[in-house]
Amino acid sequence: MSLFAPSGMATGPSKASTSNDMTSRAIAAGSVPPIAAKTADPLLRAGLKSSAALRRRLPRFATSCFLVGGDIASYLIAYFVLLSFLPAGAEGTMAERAFTIAALSAIVLYASAGLYPGYRLHGYEHLRRRIVAAVKVAVLTAFAAIILPEAARLLLAVIVFLGLGLMIQPLLHWLVRSLCWRVGMWGERAVIIGGRNLTPALLAHFRDHWQYGIRPEPFFSDSLEALPEGGPSIAVIAGDTGSLVPDLAAMRGKFAEVILLSDTPSFKVSGLRPADVGGEVGIRLTTGGSSLNSDLVRRIVDLAIAIPAAIVVTPFIAIAAAAIYIIDPGPVFFRQTREGRSGKPVHVLKLRTMYQDAEQRLEALFRDNPAMRAEWLSHFKLKDDPRILPVIGHMLRSSSIDELPQLANIMAGQMAFVGPRPFPEYHLSAMDSEFRDKRRSVTPGLTGLWQISERSNADIELQQQLDEFYIDNRSLWFDFHILLSTIPAVLKGKGAC
């Protein structure tokens, strides 16, 4: 059931006075208002629409120019990094020309892929489109190297150049977006139509997730005629949208885009796809599932990352283990059996960050502090947890260093880098059985979607929703995006994974 379904409040007569013999309708508190027909002069309306459209396009065009400038800057940085490795003379000049052509080709492909400005695209979709564009340029370069023997020497240099550009672009893209957002250029204005009981949650969501490119504005009038020309170009509608079907044509004339929310503002219906069956237009619901090929690729990627990572982090684990033993002598590793794929037990390995009598301390805390018990039942975590070791315990948890021994679980095939976290039994028992069955269909992960979005601030309901969305929409691109996003999430230290 949607969290944003209309409440069962009493209905009353609509305040809208409709024209052209449109009948007035009674609307619920969670419903969208009816739309009054326009009676303005057609020529005047056309002129107003043209000027309004121009005002809407200018910020979008300016933002796109800034983003293109950021990508050009990223390729310039890549060029200067490689400058000392380039040969002198004619070969160096040829390499510079090849870099210029490759960079311009990639930017043209970025533009054709809708990345300027790239509103309403998820992070992993941005990443996928950029990598696909870079691969296309690399393939064209390889083809040129086959046809033109003198270009063969430049193939490796161009591939390295494109790779460096891809590594630098996310940072510059984030800086440009942040700058545009601060000066009020980022995003497109959107009117939120959802009734007074739905609008505040939608406003808060889109303001918190400004990167999505929607600048929300509340709308509580019964008629869209109250909106001035040149107003929001997008309508976001939540609530009882069924009564609005006769007015959708009029809404499309008023707005450049109409978004009907049929689920929470955080997620769309999982697996929703367009369908064309014999010329009939419809929608279909699909599940992401997993194929043998994708699982094999995930396993290869996990091993390729985990083995060298384990070698690098072993000294840090040893230092942390020594600090734990000094503060609270005893076993430095904590091993707990949790539920894995197909219900098989996974012996999750962690550095111990709590006192050895942690359970007794927790029971004593609950007896003396009912508020702490309520916090535990909501999140299965405590902000001020007396069980955690002083200094070293908080440092290891906030930096997620205590999770590094789970690289051994990944190499053993019990866990993956990305997937739903393997929760203890007491945590899983708070979730419904249908969702637990869905969790068993995938391999648990070292990091997941809720770790990069809400981390330990998420309650049980949101944790379940985030994991369910990931399972229904999982892909190699999505995993790659989550893995990259885990690094800044950990550096911010907003909670333990």
C-alpha positions in Angstrom: 0.0 0.0 0.0 1.3 3.4 -0.9 2.5 5.7 1.9 0.9 8.5 0.0 -2.6 7.1 -0.6 -5.4 9.6 0.1 -6.7 9.6 3.6 -10.2 8.7 4.3 -11.3 12.2 5.2 -14.8 13.5 4.4 -15.4 15.1 1.0 -16.9 18.5 0.4 -18.0 20.6 -2.6 -15.3 21.8 -4.9 -14.6 25.6 -4.9 -13.7 25.6 -8.5 -16.1 27.4 -10.9 -15.7 25.6 -14.1 -16.5 26.9 -17.6 -17.5 25.3 -20.9 -20.2 23.2 -19.1 -17.5 21.3 -17.0 -19.3 19.8 -14.0 -17.9 20.5 -10.6 -16.7 17.5 -8.6 -16.4 16.9 -4.9 -12.7 16.2 -4.0 -11.2 14.4 -1.0 -8.4 16.0 1.1 -5.8 13.8 -0.6 -7.1 14.4 -4.1 -5.9 16.7 -6.8 -8.0 19.7 -7.7 -10.1 20.0 -10.9 -8.9 22.1 -13.7 -10.8 25.0 -15.1 -10.9 25.5 -18.9 -9.1 28.5 -20.3 -11.1 31.3 -21.9 -8.3 33.7 -22.8 -7.8 34.9 -26.4 -5.9 32.2 -28.4 -3.4 34.7 -29.9 -2.6 36.2 -26.5 -2.2 32.8 -25.0 0.2 31.7 -27.8 2.3 34.8 -27.2 2.4 34.3 -23.5 3.3 30.6 -23.9 6.2 31.5 -26.3 7.7 34.0 -23.9 7.2 31.7 -20.9 8.8 28.8 -22.8 11.8 31.0 -23.5 12.2 32.0 -19.9 12.0 28.3 -18.9 14.7 27.3 -21.5 17.3 30.0 -20.6 18.2 28.6 -17.1 18.3 25.1 -18.6 20.5 26.2 -21.5 22.8 28.1 -19.1 23.1 25.1 -16.8 23.9 22.8 -19.8 26.6 25.2 -20.8 28.2 25.1 -17.4 28.0 21.3 -17.4 29.7 21.2 -20.8 32.3 23.6 -19.5 32.9 21.2 -16.6 33.4 18.2 -18.9 35.8 20.3 -21.1 37.7 21.2 -17.9 37.9 17.5 -16.9 39.5 16.6 -20.3 41.9 19.5 -20.0 43.0 18.2 -16.6 43.4 14.7 -18.1 45.5 16.2 -20.9 47.8 18.0 -18.5 48.2 14.9 -16.4 49.4 13.0 -19.5 51.4 15.9 -21.0 54.7 14.8 -19.5 54.2 11.4 -21.1 53.5 12.6 -24.6 56.3 12.5 -27.2 57.7 15.8 -28.6 57.4 17.0 -32.1 54.9 15.8 -34.7 53.8 12.8 -32.7 52.9 15.0 -29.8 50.9 17.3 -32.0 49.1 14.3 -33.5 48.3 13.1 -30.0 46.9 16.4 -28.9 44.7 16.5 -32.0 43.5 12.9 -31.2 42.7 14.0 -27.7 40.7 17.0 -28.9 38.7 14.9 -31.3 38.0 12.2 -28.7 36.9 14.8 -26.1 34.6 16.6 -28.5 33.1 13.3 -29.7 32.4 12.2 -26.1 30.8 15.5 -25.3 28.6 15.3 -28.4 27.6 11.7 -27.3 26.9 13.0 -23.8 24.6 15.6 -25.2 22.8 13.1 -27.4 22.3 10.9 -24.3 20.5 13.7 -22.5 23.2 14.4 -19.9 23.0 18.2 -20.4 21.5 19.0 -18.0 20.4 15.5 -17.2 17.5 16.3 -14.9 15.5 13.4 -13.4 18.2 10.8 -14.1 19.5 8.6 -11.3 23.2 8.6 -10.5 23.8 5.2 -11.9 22.1 6.2 -15.1 24.4 9.2 -15.5 27.3 6.8 -15.0 26.1 4.3 -17.5 25.5 6.8 -20.2 28.9 8.4 -19.7 30.7 5.0 -19.8 28.8 3.9 -22.9 29.7 7.2 -24.7 33.4 6.8 -23.7 33.4 3.1 -25.0 31.9 4.2 -28.3 34.7 6.8 -28.8 37.3 4.2 -27.8 35.8 1.7 -30.4 35.9 4.4 -33.1 39.5 5.1 -32.2 40.4 1.4 -32.4 38.7 1.3 -35.8 40.7 4.3 -37.0 43.9 2.6 -35.7 43.1 -0.4 -37.9 42.5 1.7 -41.0 45.3 4.2 -40.4 48.5 2.5 -39.3 50.0 5.7 -38.1 47.1 6.1 -35.6 47.8 2.8 -33.9 50.4 4.3 -31.6 47.7 6.7 -30.3 45.2 4.1 -29.3 46.4 3.4 -25.8 47.0 7.1 -25.2 43.4 8.0 -26.2 41.9 5.2 -24.1 43.9 6.4 -21.0 42.9 10.0 -21.8 39.2 9.0 -21.9 39.5 6.9 -18.7 41.1 9.8 -16.8 38.3 12.1 -18.0 35.7 9.6 -16.7 37.4 9.6 -13.3 37.5 13.4 -13.0 34.1 14.2 -14.5 31.9 13.1 -11.5 33.7 15.5 -9.2 33.5 18.5 -11.6 29.9 17.6 -12.4 29.0 17.6 -8.8 30.8 21.0 -8.3 28.9 22.5 -11.3 25.6 21.2 -10.1 26.1 22.5 -6.6 27.1 25.9 -8.0 24.0 26.1 -10.2 21.8 25.0 -7.3 23.2 27.6 -5.0 22.6 30.4 -7.5 19.0 29.1 -8.2 19.6 27.8 -11.7 19.6 24.1 -11.1 16.4 22.2 -11.7 13.0 23.0 -13.2 10.0 24.4 -11.3 7.3 21.9 -10.5 3.9 22.5 -8.9 3.0 19.8 -6.3 -0.6 18.8 -6.5 -1.5 16.4 -3.8 -3.8 17.8 -1.2 -2.7 19.4 2.1 -2.0 16.0 3.7 0.4 14.9 0.9 2.1 18.1 -0.2 4.5 18.7 2.8 6.1 15.3 2.4 6.6 15.7 -1.3 8.1 19.2 -0.9 10.5 17.9 1.7 11.5 15.0 -0.5 12.3 17.0 -3.6 14.1 19.7 -1.6 16.3 17.1 0.1 17.0 15.4 -3.2 17.6 18.6 -5.2 20.0 16.7 -7.5 17.0 15.1 -9.2 16.3 18.5 -10.9 12.8 19.3 -9.5 12.2 22.6 -7.7 8.9 22.0 -5.9 6.2 24.6 -5.3 3.1 23.9 -3.3 -0.3 24.4 -4.9 -3.5 24.4 -2.9 -6.0 26.2 -5.2 -8.9 24.4 -6.7 -8.1 25.6 -10.2 -4.8 25.7 -12.2 -6.0 29.0 -13.6 -4.5 30.5 -10.5 -1.0 29.7 -11.9 0.5 32.6 -13.8 1.8 32.2 -17.3 5.5 31.4 -17.2 5.0 29.4 -14.0 6.2 25.8 -13.3 6.7 23.7 -16.3 6.1 20.4 -14.4 3.1 19.1 -12.5 3.8 16.4 -9.9 0.5 14.8 -8.9 -0.1 12.4 -6.0 -3.3 11.2 -4.4 -6.5 10.2 -6.2 -5.4 10.6 -9.8 -8.3 8.6 -11.2 -10.7 11.5 -11.0 -8.2 13.6 -13.0 -8.2 11.4 -16.2 -10.7 13.6 -18.1 -8.5 16.7 -17.5 -5.1 15.2 -18.4 -5.2 16.7 -21.9 -5.8 20.2 -20.5 -2.9 19.6 -18.0 -0.6 18.7 -20.9 -1.4 22.0 -22.5 -0.6 23.8 -19.2 2.6 21.9 -18.4 5.5 20.6 -20.4 5.6 17.4 -18.3 3.1 15.7 -15.9 4.3 13.2 -13.4 1.7 10.9 -11.7 3.1 9.5 -8.5 1.6 6.0 -7.8 3.9 5.2 -5.0 6.0 7.1 -2.4 8.0 10.1 -3.5 11.2 8.1 -2.9 10.5 5.4 -5.4 8.5 4.6 -8.5 6.6 1.3 -8.9 9.4 -1.3 -9.0 9.9 -2.8 -12.4 7.5 -0.5 -14.3 8.3 -0.6 -18.0 6.4 0.6 -21.2 4.9 -2.0 -23.4 3.9 -2.1 -27.1 1.9 -5.2 -28.0 0.7 -5.2 -31.6 0.4 -1.5 -31.7 -1.4 -1.3 -28.3 0.3 1.0 -25.8 0.5 -0.2 -22.2 2.7 -0.8 -19.2 4.3 -4.0 -17.8 5.7 -4.9 -14.5 8.9 -6.9 -14.5 11.4 -8.1 -11.9 15.1 -7.5 -12.4 16.0 -11.0 -11.3 19.5 -12.3 -11.9 20.9 -14.3 -14.8 23.8 -16.7 -14.7 25.9 -14.3 -16.7 25.3 -11.3 -14.5 26.0 -13.4 -11.3 29.2 -14.6 -12.9 30.3 -11.1 -13.8 29.5 -9.9 -10.2 31.6 -12.7 -8.8 34.6 -11.9 -11.0 34.4 -8.2 -10.1 34.1 -9.1 -6.4 37.2 -11.2 -6.5 39.1 -8.7 -8.6 38.4 -6.0 -5.9 38.5 -8.1 -2.8 41.8 -9.9 -3.2 44.0 -6.8 -3.7 41.9 -4.8 -1.2 42.5 -7.5 1.5 46.3 -7.3 1.0 46.2 -3.5 1.3 43.9 -3.3 4.4 45.5 -6.1 6.4 48.0 -3.8 8.2 45.2 -1.5 9.2 43.1 -4.4 10.6 46.1 -5.5 12.6 46.6 -2.1 14.1 42.9 -1.8 15.0 42.9 -5.3 16.5 45.9 -4.3 18.8 44.0 -1.2 19.9 40.9 -3.2 20.8 42.9 -5.7 22.8 44.6 -2.9 24.8 41.3 -1.3 25.7 39.3 -4.5 26.4 41.5 -7.7 26.5 39.9 -10.6 24.8 38.9 -11.8 21.3 39.4 -8.9 18.8 37.1 -10.4 16.1 33.4 -10.7 16.4 31.7 -13.5 14.5 27.9 -13.7 14.1 25.7 -16.1 12.1 23.3 -14.3 9.8 21.0 -15.3 7.0 22.5 -15.4 3.5 21.3 -16.3 0.0 18.7 -19.1 -0.1 18.6 -19.0 3.7 22.1 -20.4 4.1 23.9 -19.2 7.2 26.7 -16.7 6.7 29.3 -16.3 9.5 29.9 -12.5 9.3 33.3 -11.5 10.5 33.9 -8.0 12.1 36.3 -6.3 14.3 34.9 -6.2 17.8 33.8 -2.7 18.7 31.8 -3.5 21.9 32.6 -4.7 25.4 32.5 -8.5 25.8 29.5 -8.2 28.2 27.6 -6.0 25.6 24.3 -8.0 25.9 24.2 -7.6 29.7 24.8 -3.9 29.4 22.0 -3.6 26.8 19.5 -5.4 29.0 20.4 -3.2 32.0 20.0 -0.1 29.8 16.5 -1.2 28.7 15.4 -1.8 32.3 16.4 1.7 33.3 15.5 3.7 30.1 12.3 2.9 28.2 13.1 5.6 25.6 16.2 3.7 24.7 14.2 0.6 24.2 11.8 2.4 21.9 14.7 3.8 19.8 16.2 0.2 19.6 12.9 -1.3 18.4 12.6 1.4 15.7 16.2 1.2 14.3 17.9 -1.7 16.1 20.7 0.8 16.8 21.3 3.4 19.5 22.9 6.8 18.9 24.5 6.8 22.4 25.3 3.1 22.8 27.0 2.3 26.2 28.2 -1.0 24.8 30.7 0.6 22.4 34.3 0.7 23.3 35.6 4.2 24.1 37.5 6.0 21.3 38.4 3.0 19.2 34.9 1.6 19.0 33.3 4.8 17.7 36.2 5.4 15.3 36.0 2.0 13.8 32.2 2.1 13.4 31.9 5.6 11.9 34.7 4.8 9.4 33.3 1.3 8.7 36.8 -0.1 9.3 35.2 -2.8 11.6 33.5 -4.2 8.4 36.8 -4.8 6.5 37.3 -8.4 7.8 34.2 -9.2 5.7 36.4 -9.2 2.7 37.1 -12.8 3.7 33.4 -13.5 3.5 33.4 -12.0 0.0 36.3 -14.0 -1.2 34.6 -17.1 0.2 31.5 -16.4 -1.9 29.2 -15.9 1.1 28.8 -12.2 0.5 29.1 -9.7 -2.4 30.4 -6.1 -2.3 26.8 -4.8 -3.1 23.6 -6.3 -1.8 21.2 -6.2 1.2 23.1 -6.2 4.4 23.0 -9.6 6.2 21.0 -8.6 9.3 20.9 -10.5 12.6 17.8 -12.6 13.3 16.3 -10.1 15.8 16.5 -7.5 13.0 14.9 -9.7 10.3 12.1 -10.8 12.7 10.7 -7.2 12.5 10.3 -7.6 8.7 7.4 -9.4 7.0 7.9 -13.0 5.7 7.3 -12.1 2.0 10.1 -9.6 2.1 12.5 -12.0 3.9 11.9 -14.5 1.1 12.8 -11.7 -1.4 16.0 -11.0 0.5 17.0 -14.7 0.3 16.9 -14.5 -3.5 20.1 -12.4 -3.7 23.6 -12.6 -2.1 24.0 -10.2 1.0 26.4 -7.4 0.5 29.1 -5.4 2.3 27.3 -2.2 1.3 23.8 -1.5 -0.1 21.4 1.1 -1.2 20.3 2.2 2.3 23.9 2.5 3.4 24.5 5.3 0.8 21.1 7.0 1.2 20.1 7.0 4.8 22.7 4.8 6.5 21.9 4.1 10.2 19.2 6.9 10.3 16.8 4.7 8.4 14.0 3.0 10.4 12.9 -0.6 9.7 10.2 0.5 7.2 12.6 2.6 5.1 15.3 -0.1 5.3 12.9 -2.6 3.9 11.7 -0.3 1.2 15.3 0.6 0.1 16.3 -3.1 0.0 13.2 -4.1 -1.9 13.8 -1.4 -4.5 17.4 -2.5 -5.0 16.4 -6.2 -5.4 13.7 -5.3 -8.0 16.0 -3.0 -10.0 19.4 -4.5 -9.4 21.9 -4.3 -12.3 25.6 -4.2 -12.7 25.4 -0.4 -13.3 23.3 0.0 -10.2 25.9 -2.0 -8.2 28.8 0.1 -9.6 27.0 3.3 -8.6 26.3 2.1 -5.1 29.9 0.9 -4.7 31.3 4.3 -5.8 28.8 6.2 -3.6 29.8 4.2 -0.5 33.1 6.0 -0.4 31.7 9.5 0.2 29.0 8.1 2.5 31.7 6.6 4.7 33.8 9.7 4.6 30.9 11.8 5.8 30.6 9.5 8.8 26.8 9.8 9.1 26.4 6.4 10.6 27.7 2.9 10.5 27.1 0.7 7.5 
